[in-house]
Amino acid sequence: MEQGHSTLRRRLLGGLAAGLASVGGSLKAQTTQSQFGPFGEDRSGLRAQPLFEGLENPWAFCFLPDRSLLVTERPGRMRLMQFQGQSAQLSAPLQGLPEVHAMGQGGLLDVITSSDFARDQTLFFSLAQPTDRGARTAIFRAQLKGLTLSQVQLIFAQKHDPSGRHHFGCRLLIASDGMLYASMGERFFQAKQAQSLDNHFGKVIRIGLDGGVPGNNPFVGKGDALAEIYSYGHRNPQGLASHPQTQNLWMHEHGPQGGDELNILAAGRNYGWPSITYGREYVTNLRVGEGTSRADVQPPVHYWIPSIAPSGLCFVRRSPIDALRGGLLIGSLKERCLAFLRLQGDRVIGEQRLLTGLNARVRDVRESPTGELLFITDESRGALLRLSV
């Protein structure tokens, strides 16, 4: 459930953002008034500290070795954000970005770096790519040279490119096996195609860093199945992360009016959509599909009724906030907060909603190499914030 309204009381606390000096004329300083004050909720005592405001519908961010960030804005811009102490500075849009289909939920989506970025300056990003017939989810590889993307290469694009404005996915992850995994939305009106293996709708794909298909993918050489497919039966997945101990891949996806799912991915498995789901139709509220379980369908680890519209997912490993370490943080677009899941092995044993007075859609959340927990809000005036006590 990508869209939704919050019933929570709006709480805006004032606070002035620090004025910052620009660097060499290439970086934009934050000088505007903050809509966020440092606030906490009564039971958790956690606070959201604004680091930068004024991003236009930011969708994702990733950390660079020097503590700077790359941030994507859905309308089609990627920017460099640098920090000096508590001050943040935003660059002009990077040059060299491919054309973006910035309509509806489409646009520039995820960005990640290679595991050896300090040496090769390589990054990967996903976007909705316009075509003559419509748009498709595509993945590019490039090198970052200053404020320019060079050697930009298309390494994957969905086979089909329908019209429509919804459900493009797409989170990226380089897993411990060195392969690139990407979550593909089912494009809403193509929902039934999520159960077919001759398309990329509602799938997780697994490819090499050059776009090649690994020979041990589960559907290689099997009839009409597309060789890139790793798992299927997904709806609109927008959270993907690797468990720090087991290296298992965890992913969540949007359901309609309930049925948001958290899943552990396994090669070749079917995750049900739209045949097996906890979701309900938007208008009629009738159940979708044939039920909530079936022998050949992998059940979710956790699900939400009603929907929270999850986006962004990170395992908390290094944070100095003891109460969160070892759990999962998930952004919520609909409830406008962070959801924290307590884990025991592969089981979810508790859930808590954090920062319920935020009144902003949380699109992405990530832990830095030093343990900082940062998240972004998907608004026309989006913000980067730090979670603290």
C-alpha positions in Angstrom: 0.0 0.0 0.0 2.2 2.8 -1.3 -0.3 5.6 -0.6 -2.2 6.2 2.6 -3.2 8.9 5.1 -2.1 9.0 8.7 -4.7 9.3 11.5 -2.0 10.3 13.9 -2.1 13.8 15.4 0.2 16.2 13.7 3.0 17.4 16.0 5.4 20.0 14.6 8.0 21.2 16.9 10.1 24.2 16.0 13.8 24.4 15.7 16.3 26.3 13.7 18.7 24.4 11.4 22.3 25.5 11.6 23.5 27.7 8.7 26.2 26.1 6.7 28.8 27.5 4.3 29.1 26.2 0.8 32.3 24.6 -0.5 33.7 25.9 -3.7 30.3 26.9 -5.0 29.5 23.3 -5.8 27.6 22.4 -2.7 24.3 23.8 -1.5 24.2 24.8 2.2 21.2 24.1 4.5 20.0 27.5 5.8 16.3 27.1 6.0 14.1 26.7 9.1 13.4 23.2 10.3 9.9 21.7 10.5 11.4 19.0 12.8 12.5 19.7 16.4 14.4 17.0 18.2 11.5 15.1 19.7 10.9 11.7 21.3 8.0 9.6 22.0 7.0 8.9 25.6 7.8 5.2 25.9 10.9 4.9 23.8 12.7 8.2 24.6 14.1 8.2 21.1 14.6 11.4 19.1 14.8 12.4 15.4 17.5 14.9 14.8 17.3 16.7 11.4 20.6 16.7 9.5 19.3 18.2 6.3 15.9 19.4 4.9 14.8 20.4 1.4 15.2 17.2 -0.6 12.5 16.7 -3.2 10.9 13.2 -2.6 14.2 11.5 -1.7 14.0 7.7 -2.3 17.3 6.2 -1.1 20.7 6.9 0.2 24.0 5.1 0.6 27.2 5.7 2.6 30.5 6.4 1.0 33.9 5.6 2.7 34.5 9.3 3.7 31.2 9.4 5.6 29.5 11.4 2.8 26.2 10.1 1.2 24.7 9.6 -2.2 21.0 10.5 -2.2 18.4 9.9 -4.9 15.4 12.1 -5.5 12.5 10.4 -7.3 12.0 13.2 -9.9 15.4 12.2 -11.4 18.3 13.6 -9.4 21.2 12.1 -7.6 23.2 14.3 -5.2 26.3 14.1 -3.0 25.8 15.1 0.7 28.9 15.9 2.8 29.2 16.5 6.5 31.5 18.7 8.5 30.7 18.1 12.1 27.0 18.5 12.5 26.7 20.5 9.2 25.4 19.0 6.0 26.0 20.3 2.5 24.2 19.1 -0.7 25.8 19.2 -4.1 24.2 20.1 -7.4 22.7 17.1 -9.2 25.2 14.7 -10.6 25.8 14.8 -14.3 25.4 11.7 -16.5 22.2 10.2 -15.1 20.1 8.4 -17.7 16.5 9.6 -18.6 14.0 8.8 -15.8 10.3 8.1 -16.1 9.3 10.4 -13.1 5.5 9.8 -13.1 3.4 8.4 -10.3 5.6 6.1 -8.2 8.2 5.9 -11.0 11.4 7.8 -11.0 14.9 7.4 -9.7 14.9 4.7 -7.0 17.7 2.9 -5.1 21.5 3.4 -5.1 24.2 1.3 -3.6 28.0 1.1 -3.9 30.2 -1.8 -4.8 31.9 -3.6 -1.9 35.3 -2.1 -3.1 34.0 1.4 -3.8 37.2 3.0 -2.4 39.1 1.4 -5.2 36.8 1.2 -8.1 34.3 4.1 -7.5 31.5 1.9 -8.8 27.9 2.2 -7.9 24.6 0.7 -9.0 21.2 2.4 -9.2 17.7 1.6 -10.2 15.0 3.7 -11.9 11.8 3.6 -13.9 13.1 3.9 -17.5 10.8 5.4 -20.1 10.1 3.5 -23.3 8.0 4.0 -26.4 5.2 1.9 -24.9 5.4 2.8 -21.2 8.2 2.2 -18.6 10.2 -0.6 -17.1 12.3 -1.0 -14.0 16.0 -0.9 -15.0 19.4 -1.1 -13.3 22.5 0.7 -14.2 26.2 0.5 -13.3 28.4 3.6 -13.3 31.6 5.1 -11.8 31.5 8.3 -9.7 34.0 10.8 -10.8 33.6 14.0 -8.8 30.0 15.1 -9.5 29.7 13.1 -12.7 28.6 9.6 -13.5 30.9 8.0 -16.1 30.9 4.7 -17.9 27.1 4.4 -17.3 26.0 1.0 -18.4 22.5 -0.6 -18.5 22.9 -4.0 -16.9 19.3 -5.1 -16.5 15.8 -4.0 -17.7 12.5 -5.7 -17.2 11.4 -7.7 -20.3 8.1 -5.9 -20.5 7.3 -2.2 -20.4 3.6 -1.5 -19.8 2.0 1.9 -19.3 1.0 2.8 -15.8 2.3 4.7 -12.8 2.5 2.2 -10.0 4.7 -0.5 -8.3 8.2 -0.3 -9.9 10.0 -1.7 -6.8 13.1 -1.5 -6.6 15.7 -2.2 -3.9 19.2 -3.4 -4.6 21.6 -5.5 -2.6 25.0 -7.1 -3.2 24.9 -10.2 -1.1 27.7 -12.2 0.5 27.8 -14.4 -2.7 28.9 -11.4 -4.7 25.7 -11.3 -6.7 23.3 -8.4 -7.2 19.8 -8.9 -6.1 16.9 -6.6 -7.0 13.3 -6.5 -6.1 10.8 -5.9 -8.9 7.3 -4.5 -8.5 4.4 -6.2 -10.3 3.2 -2.9 -11.8 -0.2 -3.1 -10.2 -2.3 -4.0 -13.2 0.0 -6.9 -14.0 -0.6 -8.6 -10.7 -1.4 -12.0 -12.1 1.9 -12.1 -13.9 3.7 -12.3 -10.6 2.8 -16.1 -10.7 4.3 -16.6 -14.2 8.0 -17.1 -14.8 8.1 -15.7 -18.3 8.2 -12.0 -17.1 9.9 -9.9 -14.4 6.8 -8.6 -12.7 6.7 -9.3 -8.9 10.1 -11.0 -8.9 13.4 -10.9 -7.2 16.2 -11.1 -9.7 19.8 -12.3 -9.2 22.5 -11.2 -11.6 26.3 -10.7 -11.7 27.7 -7.2 -11.2 28.1 -7.0 -15.0 24.5 -8.0 -15.6 25.3 -11.6 -16.5 23.1 -14.5 -15.3 24.8 -16.8 -12.8 24.7 -20.4 -13.9 23.3 -21.6 -10.5 20.2 -19.4 -10.6 17.1 -21.6 -9.8 15.4 -21.3 -13.2 18.4 -21.4 -15.6 17.5 -23.8 -18.5 13.9 -24.5 -17.3 11.4 -24.0 -20.1 10.2 -20.5 -20.7 11.3 -19.2 -17.3 13.5 -16.1 -17.3 17.0 -17.0 -16.1 17.4 -13.9 -13.9 14.5 -14.9 -11.6 15.5 -15.8 -8.1 12.0 -15.8 -6.4 8.5 -14.9 -7.5 5.0 -14.1 -6.3 5.8 -10.7 -4.9 3.8 -7.5 -5.0 5.8 -4.3 -4.6 9.0 -5.0 -2.6 10.8 -1.9 -1.2 13.0 -3.3 1.5 15.9 -5.7 1.1 18.7 -6.5 3.5 21.1 -9.3 4.4 21.1 -10.8 7.9 24.4 -10.0 9.6 24.9 -13.6 11.0 23.1 -16.0 8.7 23.5 -13.9 5.5 19.9 -14.8 4.6 18.1 -12.2 2.5 15.1 -10.6 4.2 12.7 -8.5 2.1 9.4 -6.8 2.8 6.7 -5.9 0.3 3.5 -3.8 0.2 0.1 -5.5 0.4 -3.3 -3.9 -0.4 -5.2 -2.8 2.7 -3.3 -5.3 4.8 -1.0 -8.1 3.9 2.3 -6.2 3.9 4.8 -9.1 4.3 8.3 -9.6 5.7 9.9 -12.6 4.0 13.1 -14.6 4.1 14.0 -15.3 0.5 15.0 -18.7 -0.8 16.0 -19.6 -4.3 13.1 -20.7 -6.6 10.4 -20.2 -4.0 6.9 -18.8 -4.6 5.7 -16.1 -2.1 2.1 -16.2 -3.2 1.0 -12.9 -4.6 -1.8 -12.5 -5.8 -3.1 -16.1 -5.1 -2.0 -16.4 -1.4 -2.1 -13.2 0.7 -3.5 -11.5 3.8 -4.5 -8.5 1.6 -7.9 -7.2 0.8 -9.3 -5.3 -2.2 -9.2 -1.5 -2.0 -12.8 -0.7 -2.8 -14.8 -3.8 -1.8 -12.6 -4.9 1.1 -13.0 -8.5 -0.1 -10.2 -10.9 0.4 -7.7 -11.2 -2.5 -6.9 -14.6 -3.9 -7.8 -18.1 -2.5 -6.5 -17.9 1.1 -3.6 -17.1 3.3 -1.6 -20.3 3.0 -0.8 -23.1 0.5 1.7 -25.9 0.7 3.8 -24.6 -2.2 3.9 -21.0 -1.0 6.5 -19.7 1.4 4.8 -18.1 4.4 5.9 -14.7 5.6 7.9 -14.3 8.7 5.7 -11.4 9.7 2.8 -9.5 8.2 0.8 -6.4 8.9 -3.0 -5.9 9.0 -3.8 -3.1 8.4 -0.9 -2.0 6.1 1.9 0.2 7.3 3.2 0.6 3.7 6.8 -0.5 4.5 9.8 1.0 2.7 13.5 0.7 3.6 14.8 -2.0 5.9 18.0 -2.4 8.0 19.4 -4.8 10.6 20.7 -2.9 13.6 24.2 -4.1 14.3 26.5 -1.4 15.6 24.2 1.2 17.0 25.0 2.5 20.5 21.2 2.3 21.2 21.3 -1.0 23.1 17.5 -1.5 22.9 17.6 -1.6 19.1 20.7 -3.7 18.5 19.9 -7.1 17.0 16.5 -6.0 15.6 15.1 -4.7 12.4 14.1 -1.1 11.5 11.6 -0.5 8.8 10.2 2.8 7.4 6.5 3.3 7.2 4.9 5.5 4.6 1.3 5.1 5.8 1.9 5.3 9.6 4.6 7.9 9.2 7.0 6.4 11.7 9.7 3.7 12.1 8.6 0.1 12.9 11.1 -1.8 15.1 10.9 -5.6 15.1 12.5 -7.7 17.8 14.1 -10.9 16.6 14.9 -14.3 18.0 16.7 -16.2 15.3 14.4 -16.1 12.2 11.3 -15.2 14.3 9.8 -11.9 15.0 8.9 -11.8 18.7 7.7 -8.2 19.1 7.0 -4.9 17.3 7.2 -1.3 18.4 6.3 1.9 16.6 8.9 4.6 17.0 8.6 8.4 16.4 4.9 8.2 15.9 4.7 12.0 16.0 7.0 12.4 13.0 4.1 13.1 10.6 6.3 12.3 7.5 6.5 9.3 5.2 9.7 7.3 6.0 11.1 6.0 2.7 14.5 4.6 3.6 16.5 3.7 6.8 20.1 2.6 7.0 22.8 2.0 9.6 26.2 3.7 8.8 29.5 1.8 9.2 30.0 3.5 12.5 26.5 2.7 13.8 24.6 5.9 13.1 20.9 5.2 12.3 19.8 7.6 9.5 16.5 7.8 7.6 14.8 9.9 5.0 11.3 11.2 4.6 9.5 11.0 1.3 8.0 14.5 1.0 8.2 17.4 -1.4 10.4 18.9 1.2 12.1 15.7 2.4 14.6 15.4 5.2 17.5 13.3 6.3 17.3 12.6 10.1 19.3 10.8 12.7 17.8 8.5 15.3 19.2 9.2 18.7 18.5 9.0 22.4 
